[in-house]
Amino acid sequence: MDSVTESGGGGSSEPTGEGSSAGGSAPLAAAAAAAPPSRYESQKRRDWNTFLQYLKNHKPPLSLARCSGAHVIEFLKYLDQFGKTKVHGSGCPYFGHPNPPAPCPCPLKQAWGSLDALIGRLRAAYEENGGRPESNPFAARAVRIYLREVREAQAKARGIPYEKKKRKRAAANVSVPPPTDVSLAGSSSSATAGADIQPETTAAGDQTGDAPPSTTAASTTV
């Protein structure tokens, strides 16, 4: 019961506010504790558990301490079997064709964008689980090179230009007139800059980031 103070002989009382403040903070703390993790955090946890399971099933089994960039690349290649992105071979008549008119027997693989995002989440999860940044296998140079090669190969095979557009800055030389009694409006120059646009890494209908049933391989800058 809230503590009260009596005044004179009227018997009137008013709450001190201590109980009400304590009672109000408890539901807030409980709501914060019960708040579900974000979609990114949930995906990162699933990806991390999938990678640990991959190490456990590896022949011979691997511990996280012995994991290197080469093992990470093996893991990415393993995920290709769950991909849904058509990657044409060099001998395919649709090689370099962005919209093939007919199906072909070329294999399905993980899209480069999915692998790049997956590595970003695993790199963060490694350090969140006690790994040292200097020994992070997901940040290894070999992994960055592999992702770059996958991006370039898929760009050629599927006819997608992955190169980022350079920002165009128009240098406008504006002559400032001598001061007059009339204020000039709109004398500021504007520079146009083209936004970097990354095209989609899969054709329409593809599901990027498909991975084993326990995860969907969904941005680490290469």
N, C-alpha and C positions, 0 to 999 in steps of 0.2 A: 504494500500500500504506500502511496506517495506520502512523504513527510509533510506536515502542515504546521503553520504557526497560528497561534491564537492571539487575537487582538482585543484588549480590554475585556469587557464583560459581554460583548455582543455575541461571542461565540462564532463569529465569521472566520473563515479560514480560506487560504489560497495555496495551491501547490507550489512547491519550490522549483520545479522544473528538472530536478535531478533524475527522477524516475522516468519522466517522459523522454528526456534526451537519451538515456541509456536504452529505453525500449525502442527508440527510433533508429539507433545505430545498429542494433542487432539484425533487423531484417535486411538492411543494406549490406552488411557483411555477409549474411547468408546468401543474398542474391548474387554478390560478386563471386563467392566461392562456387556457386552452382552454375555460373555462366559457362555455356559450352565453349570449347575451343574454336578458333576461327577455322575456316575451310583450309587455309594454308597450313596451319598447325596440324590439323587432322591428316592432311595429305602427307606432310613431312614425316609424321609418326608412322604412317603406313609404309612409306618408302623406306624408312630406316629399318623397320621390322622385316621388310622383304629382303633388304640387302643382308641383314644378319642371318636370315634363313638361307640365303644363297651361299654365304660363307660356310654355314653349317653343313650344307649338302654338297659342298665342293669336294672333289676327289683329288688329293686328300683334303680333309677338312682344314679350313683356314681360320686362324684367330684374327681378330680385328687389329691387333698389334703388328701382325705380319703382313697385313694387306698393303698393297702398293698400287701405283697408278696402273700397272699392267693388269692387275686383278679387277680394277674398276672398268677397264676397257673390255675385259672378258664379260663382265656383268652387262655392259651396254649391248654387246653383241648377242648375249643370251636373250635380252629383251626383244630383239628383232622378230623373234618367232611370234610375238603377241602384237606386232604392229599392224596397222591397217592403211599404210601409205604405200601406194604403188611406186616402185622405183625401177625404171626401165634399164635394161642392160644395154651395153654399147651395140650389140647386134640386133636389138629390137627395132622394127621400122618406126616405132613411136618414140624412139630415144630423142629427148629434147623437145618433144611435142607437149605443150602445156595442157591441151585438151584432146587426148586421143579419141578418135571416133569409134573405136571398137576395143573390146577387152584383149588382153595379151597374157601370156603365161609368166610374165616377170613377177618376182617375189614381192611380198608385202613386207615392209620394214617400219621401224619406228621413225617418225619424222624428226628432223634435226631439232626443231623447236622444242619438242617434247623431251628429248635427251638433254638439251641445254638447260631447261628448267629443272629437270630431275637432278642434274649434277649440282645445281645451285642449292636445292633443298637438302641434299645429302651432305654437301660441304658444311652447311649450317648445323645440321643435326650431329655431325661428327664432333664439332667443337662444343656443342651443347651437352654432349654426353661424355665430356672429359678429355676429348682428344686435343692435342696441341696443334696450333695453327701451322707450325713449321713442319709437322709430320702428317698433315692432312692429305691423304691419297687422292681425294677428289679435287684438290687444287694443284695436282702434279702437272708439270709441263706436258707430259705425254698425253694426258687426258685432254688438255686444251688443243693440242695438235690434232688429236683424233676427231674431236668435235668440229674443228675447222675443215678437216678433210671430208667429213660426212656432209657438212653444209655445202661445200663446193661440188661434191659428187652428185648430191641430190639436185642442186641447181642446174647442172648440166643435163642430168638424166630426165628431169621433169620440166625443163625449160623455164625455170623460175629465176629471175635476177635477184640474188640475195645482196648484191653490193649496196651499201647504204649510199643514199644521195648526199652529196656535199651541200652544206648550207650555202646559199647564195646571199651575199650581203651586198646590196646596192649602195654604193657610197655616193650619196647625193650632196653635191656642193651647192650650198644655199648661200647666196650673197645677202648680207644683212644691210638693209637700207639705212640711211641716216635717220636719227630719231625725229619723229614728227609728233604733232599734237594728237593725231588719230592713232589709236592702238591697232596693231595689225593682228588679225586673228588667223589661225591656221598656218602660221609661218614655220611651224616645226616640220622637219623632214621625217619621213618614215622609211625604214629599211625593211624590205621583204625577205623573209627567211623561209625556205622550204622545209617543212617538217619531215623528219626521217620517218619513212613508212616501211615497215617490214611486211612483205606480202605473206599471205597464208602459206604454211609449209605443207598443207595437204590439199587435195582436190576436194570439191564439194561432196559432202557426205562422209568424208573420212573422219575418224575420231582420233585426234592427236592425243598422245599420252596413254594409249592403251598399253597395259602391262599385265603381269600375272594377275590372277583373280584377286589377290590381296592388295593390289595397288594399281594406280593408273599413272604411268610415267608422264607427268604433265608438261632470274635469268641471269645465267652467268655469262658475263661478257667474254666472248672468245677473243 
